[in-house]
Amino acid sequence: MEDYSAKLTAEPFLYTETKIIAEYILNGENPIELKKRNIEENLVHHKKIGSVKRVNAPIFRRLSVMDEDLMNDFVYSDIDNSKYILLYAIMKTDKLVRDFMLEVYKYKLFMRKDYIEKFEIDNWYEEKCICSQTLRELSDSTAMKLKQVIMKILQDAGLVLKEKNRFKVEKSLLKEKLINQIKKNGDQEYAIAIGGTL
């Protein structure tokens, strides 16, 4: 069984950066050459080259799971829809985010619960540690950072609002076209997790 990874600690939502690179790809640039060019020319406008190198891999990994139609909508549709597409790509490429969405966020939507409490995030993470040697071996500070990044990704996607020690669940409305695009990829469960209904 595929194990979890701690790579997410250095991989936030990266909405603007991913959109910049997606536009280059839609304009016909070769992703392999573009990956090198981003490091050489800092196309994503980060202050430090180390930061550009860090974000390069997740940007291209996430874009690699979007077909042209989905990438087009990611770049040119409204901001909410665009963010849901990026969240879907993150779920496709990061097992920890995917499982949190499928096991915690989706449950909250279906049970019509308004909040995700901090202890629920901690409990969920502890359960993951039971079946993951990688997670078990992480330091407390790395584990805390992982949980923070997961919740920040959900915040940036517009699915939760931080309120002190808990997160208010914001129900999203997925466009029918996006639902169909996700279903076409065999990922109906992902659409249900993001939007709550189909």
Summary of the structure (lengths in Angstrom):
residues: 198
radius of gyration: 16.8
end to end distance: 29.0
largest distance: 48.4
contacts: 584
relative contact order: 0.15
helix: 68%
strand: 6%
